Amino acid sequence: MIDRAGLAEFLRRRRESLQPEDVGLPRGQRRRTSGLRREEVAMLCHISADYYSRLERERGPHPSDQMIASIAQGLHLSLAERDHLFRLAGHQPPLRGAAGDHISPGMLRIFDRLTDTPAEIVTELGETLRQTPLGVALTGDNTRYTGPDRSIGYRWFTDPATRALYHPDDHPLHSRVFAAGLRETVTRRGPNSWAANLQSLLYAQSQEFRAVWDDHEVGVGFNEFKRFLHPELGPIDLTCQALHDPATSQALLVYTATPGSESHEKLQLLAVIGDQLNSFDAPPASPHN
């Protein structure tokens, strides 16, 4: 059963404890609120300001578990706080572990500050949870996929468009890395895991996957440098650095170019392309907000 009073108070306390810079928002000059505004929290949670305001006023419909998960992420809650929020809303908290999409507050704080470089947060199966605008401009919006397609390893063997973003000479290594990584994850998570399901799907659909899978390789890693083929800018050579969160088995991938190099100049052009895409995709302002 939902605890409306407890839910409302918890949301207010968490909102008031956050500052704009904690969540990657500008502070502005005329801020009277001690923490975040309700409108800011609603934007971070991808819900309407009216809906969020009603929750803080102990009103409105019973929020779904998907809605609570979105609010937990928007408020940058820890796993313990997320679980508490689910229980206040009358839901059983999601199982902890690698299958979850909840990003830790520390990882989000780092990600929110990466405004001038391509970066993304991915699960152990290569499912993109967040991308910076430059990340979207580099590889497209990888958060839009659903089902097995969420995994770049799955798309690598089933969608030729995924391979087109990378230099052909690197394709064999990519195939080995994705197969080896999936094998390690299946062993770690067990035969009833989502990783095992992906392996079964790929084994049935891709002859290439069957070949590399049957080699039983593990411990194969990417090179430090990744060679992208951007549809507008051509080859871009980037260094990929990874920050791993052992609590969630997620990784923050940051792509940088050597200053003064041609790829560095292309990253600056990529920022312009990203701004144009964001302007084009931005929805019109609602007259009710």
C-alpha positions as a printed NumPy array, in Angstrom:
array([[  0.   ,   0.   ,   0.   ],
       [  1.258,   3.462,  -0.862],
       [  2.374,   5.696,   2.014],
       [  1.387,   9.048,   0.504],
       [  2.569,  11.163,   3.428],
       [  5.881,   9.355,   3.675],
       [  6.369,   9.46 ,  -0.081],
       [  5.638,  13.185,  -0.245],
       [  7.981,  14.03 ,   2.626],
       [ 10.798,  11.868,   1.242],
       [ 10.515,  13.491,  -2.184],
       [ 10.545,  16.987,  -0.673],
       [ 13.57 ,  16.25 ,   1.488],
       [ 15.537,  14.756,  -1.374],
       [ 14.625,  17.602,  -3.729],
       [ 15.622,  20.254,  -1.18 ],
       [ 18.949,  18.504,  -0.521],
       [ 20.032,  18.72 ,  -4.163],
       [ 21.674,  21.747,  -5.736],
       [ 21.536,  22.481,  -9.492],
       [ 25.239,  21.79 ,  -9.903],
       [ 24.723,  18.352,  -8.307],
       [ 22.616,  17.284, -11.285],
       [ 24.294,  19.217, -14.099],
       [ 21.898,  22.185, -14.157],
       [ 22.853,  25.886, -14.196],
       [ 22.202,  27.713, -10.939],
       [ 20.991,  30.984, -12.421],
       [ 20.994,  34.373, -10.685],
       [ 17.525,  34.547,  -9.142],
       [ 17.273,  31.325,  -7.186],
       [ 15.259,  31.505,  -3.979],
       [ 14.599,  27.766,  -3.578],
       [ 16.923,  26.061,  -1.086],
       [ 17.331,  23.058,  -3.389],
       [ 15.915,  22.126,  -6.765],
       [ 12.603,  23.467,  -8.022],
       [  9.798,  20.986,  -8.637],
       [  9.924,  21.865, -12.328],
       [ 13.614,  20.971, -12.435],
       [ 13.034,  17.615, -10.753],
       [ 10.177,  16.863, -13.147],
       [ 12.454,  17.583, -16.113],
       [ 15.17 ,  15.301, -14.718],
       [ 12.585,  12.551, -14.186],
       [ 10.969,  13.016, -17.62 ],
       [  7.518,  13.59 , -16.145],
       [  5.212,  16.59 , -16.03 ],
       [  5.699,  19.206, -13.328],
       [  2.031,  18.901, -12.412],
       [  2.322,  15.146, -11.846],
       [  5.401,  15.521,  -9.66 ],
       [  3.861,  18.391,  -7.681],
       [  0.81 ,  16.277,  -6.899],
       [  3.025,  13.537,  -5.477],
       [  4.645,  16.035,  -3.106],
       [  1.16 ,  17.201,  -2.089],
       [  0.008,  13.627,  -1.319],
       [ -2.317,  13.611,  -4.308],
       [ -2.6  ,  12.108,  -7.757],
       [ -2.735,   8.517,  -9.049],
       [ -0.723,   5.645,  -7.674],
       [  2.663,   5.921,  -9.477],
       [  3.766,   2.864, -11.427],
       [  7.036,   1.094, -10.715],
       [  8.409,   2.527, -13.989],
       [  7.517,   6.024, -12.81 ],
       [  9.169,   5.454,  -9.443],
       [ 12.311,   4.16 , -11.162],
       [ 12.424,   7.323, -13.281],
       [ 11.985,   9.532, -10.219],
       [ 14.695,   7.643,  -8.316],
       [ 17.133,   8.197, -11.172],
       [ 16.164,  11.839, -11.64 ],
       [ 16.732,  12.555,  -7.943],
       [ 20.138,  10.814,  -8.078],
       [ 19.15 ,   8.377,  -5.325],
       [ 21.47 ,   5.733,  -3.98 ],
       [ 20.341,   2.112,  -4.219],
       [ 19.2  ,   2.162,  -0.584],
       [ 17.223,   5.361,  -1.19 ],
       [ 15.779,   3.939,  -4.395],
       [ 14.576,   0.822,  -2.573],
       [ 13.032,   2.982,   0.161],
       [ 11.209,   5.07 ,  -2.448],
       [  9.768,   1.944,  -4.072],
       [  8.443,   0.715,  -0.733],
       [  6.902,   4.096,   0.09 ],
       [  5.099,   3.945,  -3.264],
       [  3.768,   0.464,  -2.492],
       [  6.077,  -1.431,  -4.863],
       [  8.643,  -4.154,  -4.352],
       [ 12.132,  -2.769,  -5.09 ],
       [ 13.878,  -4.193,  -8.157],
       [ 16.425,  -6.906,  -7.57 ],
       [ 19.893,  -5.496,  -7.158],
       [ 22.624,  -6.57 ,  -9.481],
       [ 23.879,  -6.266, -13.012],
       [ 20.445,  -6.381, -14.64 ],
       [ 19.422,  -3.044, -13.145],
       [ 19.507,   0.25 , -15.007],
       [ 19.811,   2.45 , -11.919],
       [ 22.958,   4.59 , -12.137],
       [ 24.778,   5.494,  -8.934],
       [ 24.797,   9.18 ,  -7.884],
       [ 28.604,   9.311,  -8.053],
       [ 28.659,   8.041, -11.624],
       [ 25.951,  10.527, -12.599],
       [ 27.847,  13.431, -11.033],
       [ 30.873,  12.638, -13.169],
       [ 28.755,  12.105, -16.284],
       [ 26.88 ,  15.4  , -15.818],
       [ 30.172,  17.297, -15.977],
       [ 31.253,  15.796, -19.307],
       [ 29.789,  18.516, -21.474],
       [ 32.553,  18.785, -24.066],
       [ 33.311,  15.182, -25.031],
       [ 31.534,  12.036, -26.248],
       [ 30.686,   9.805, -23.303],
       [ 28.174,   7.143, -22.344],
       [ 27.202,   4.931, -19.417],
       [ 26.729,   1.282, -20.368],
       [ 25.786,  -1.967, -18.643],
       [ 27.969,  -5.06 , -18.699],
       [ 26.031,  -6.161, -21.8  ],
       [ 26.774,  -2.918, -23.64 ],
       [ 23.325,  -1.403, -23.128],
       [ 23.616,   2.388, -23.253],
       [ 21.843,   4.08 , -20.329],
       [ 23.02 ,   7.663, -20.848],
       [ 24.861,   9.581, -23.572],
       [ 26.248,  13.083, -23.715],
       [ 25.084,  15.216, -26.665],
       [ 28.486,  14.696, -28.298],
       [ 28.107,  10.964, -27.779],
       [ 24.799,  11.049, -29.65 ],
       [ 26.389,  13.13 , -32.415],
       [ 29.185,  10.543, -32.715],
       [ 27.247,   7.258, -32.795],
       [ 23.559,   8.179, -32.812],
       [ 21.105,   7.779, -29.947],
       [ 21.901,   4.339, -28.548],
       [ 19.374,   4.707, -25.719],
       [ 16.458,   4.383, -28.149],
       [ 16.733,   0.611, -28.553],
       [ 14.527,  -1.917, -26.795],
       [ 14.728,  -5.641, -26.134],
       [ 17.864,  -7.502, -27.275],
       [ 18.777,  -4.573, -29.548],
       [ 19.725,  -2.58 , -26.453],
       [ 22.998,  -4.524, -26.374],
       [ 25.619,  -3.276, -28.825],
       [ 27.045,  -6.805, -28.824],
       [ 23.737,  -8.13 , -30.084],
       [ 23.416,  -5.377, -32.689],
       [ 26.988,  -6.009, -33.826],
       [ 26.057,  -9.442, -35.116],
       [ 22.523,  -8.613, -36.329],
       [ 22.532,  -5.011, -37.609],
       [ 24.997,  -3.984, -40.355],
       [ 24.39 ,  -0.288, -39.547],
       [ 26.149,  -0.779, -36.202],
       [ 29.325,  -2.005, -37.914],
       [ 29.293,   0.863, -40.396],
       [ 30.337,   3.224, -37.579],
       [ 33.698,   1.478, -37.109],
       [ 36.75 ,   0.947, -39.317],
       [ 36.445,  -2.369, -41.245],
       [ 39.942,  -3.472, -40.191],
       [ 38.75 ,  -3.476, -36.569],
       [ 35.637,  -5.603, -37.139],
       [ 37.245,  -9.002, -36.392],
       [ 38.544,  -7.755, -33.029],
       [ 35.148,  -6.261, -32.162],
       [ 33.488,  -9.602, -32.864],
       [ 35.954, -11.444, -30.634],
       [ 35.584,  -8.886, -27.817],
       [ 31.793,  -9.005, -27.824],
       [ 31.676, -12.809, -27.914],
       [ 34.309, -13.19 , -25.191],
       [ 32.665, -10.579, -22.984],
       [ 29.271, -12.227, -23.351],
       [ 30.78 , -15.621, -22.478],
       [ 32.247, -14.205, -19.263],
       [ 28.934, -12.55 , -18.367],
       [ 26.943, -15.749, -18.996],
       [ 29.325, -17.667, -16.737],
       [ 29.058, -14.987, -14.052],
       [ 25.268, -14.567, -14.194],
       [ 24.166, -18.127, -14.887],
       [ 22.117, -20.082, -17.449],
       [ 18.846, -18.336, -16.601],
       [ 20.226, -14.81 , -17.013],
       [ 19.445, -12.232, -19.68 ],
       [ 23.022, -12.664, -20.893],
       [ 22.356, -16.372, -21.513],
       [ 19.208, -15.451, -23.413],
       [ 21.189, -13.085, -25.643],
       [ 23.721, -15.843, -26.3  ],
       [ 20.957, -18.236, -27.373],
       [ 19.409, -15.663, -29.689],
       [ 22.729, -14.812, -31.318],
       [ 23.732, -18.45 , -31.709],
       [ 20.515, -19.088, -33.616],
       [ 20.727, -15.96 , -35.791],
       [ 24.385, -15.315, -36.647],
       [ 26.816, -17.707, -38.316],
       [ 29.72 , -15.395, -37.46 ],
       [ 28.715, -15.35 , -33.8  ],
       [ 28.609, -19.165, -33.75 ],
       [ 32.133, -19.28 , -35.145],
       [ 33.684, -16.877, -32.619],
       [ 31.609, -18.273, -29.738],
       [ 32.842, -21.789, -30.424],
       [ 36.437, -20.555, -30.054],
       [ 35.722, -20.232, -26.288],
       [ 37.836, -17.085, -25.939],
       [ 37.776, -15.002, -22.755],
       [ 39.728, -11.96 , -21.658],
       [ 39.779, -10.327, -25.091],
       [ 39.812,  -6.54 , -24.816],
       [ 39.52 ,  -3.543, -27.093],
       [ 42.525,  -1.482, -28.085],
       [ 42.871,   1.839, -26.29 ],
       [ 42.138,   3.608, -29.579],
       [ 38.848,   3.304, -31.433],
       [ 38.517,   4.235, -35.075],
       [ 35.08 ,   5.602, -35.91 ],
       [ 33.681,   6.322, -39.372],
       [ 31.31 ,   9.24 , -38.975],
       [ 28.78 ,   9.611, -41.825],
       [ 29.529,  13.335, -42.204],
       [ 33.055,  13.834, -40.844],
       [ 34.711,  10.609, -41.954],
       [ 37.407,   8.843, -39.879],
       [ 37.755,   9.934, -36.244],
       [ 40.412,   8.277, -34.074],
       [ 39.603,   8.491, -30.367],
       [ 41.023,   7.201, -27.114],
       [ 38.489,   5.374, -24.935],
       [ 38.854,   5.47 , -21.142],
       [ 36.534,   3.434, -18.915],
       [ 35.479,   4.037, -15.317],
       [ 33.828,   0.945, -13.803],
       [ 31.289,   0.892, -10.968],
       [ 31.599,  -2.541,  -9.309],
       [ 28.338,  -2.087,  -7.383],
       [ 26.272,  -1.945, -10.584],
       [ 28.622,  -3.538, -13.154],
       [ 28.222,  -0.404, -15.252],
       [ 30.961,   1.557, -16.985],
       [ 31.4  ,   5.195, -17.951],
       [ 33.127,   5.365, -21.347],
       [ 34.808,   8.657, -22.272],
       [ 36.174,   9.312, -25.767],
       [ 38.891,  11.915, -26.285],
       [ 41.22 ,  12.994, -29.09 ],
       [ 44.828,  14.138, -28.997],
       [ 44.883,  17.976, -28.877],
       [ 45.927,  19.486, -32.185],
       [ 45.149,  16.332, -34.162],
       [ 42.735,  16.127, -37.077],
       [ 40.414,  14.023, -34.927],
       [ 40.437,  16.743, -32.25 ],
       [ 39.341,  19.285, -34.86 ],
       [ 36.591,  16.913, -35.968],
       [ 35.358,  16.624, -32.383],
       [ 34.906,  20.393, -32.375],
       [ 32.897,  20.108, -35.592],
       [ 30.958,  17.268, -33.986],
       [ 29.895,  19.662, -31.227],
       [ 28.337,  21.929, -33.863],
       [ 26.525,  18.969, -35.416],
       [ 25.295,  17.929, -31.979],
       [ 23.926,  21.401, -31.268],
       [ 22.095,  21.376, -34.6  ],
       [ 20.59 ,  17.953, -33.873],
       [ 19.454,  19.045, -30.415],
       [ 17.852,  22.178, -31.839],
       [ 16.091,  20.142, -34.504],
       [ 14.863,  17.45 , -32.094],
       [ 13.816,  19.776, -29.274],
       [ 10.04 ,  19.675, -28.766],
       [  8.118,  22.956, -28.794],
       [  7.525,  24.526, -25.409],
       [  4.173,  23.625, -23.885],
       [  1.938,  26.612, -23.138],
       [  0.924,  24.865, -19.916],
       [  4.429,  24.616, -18.415]])
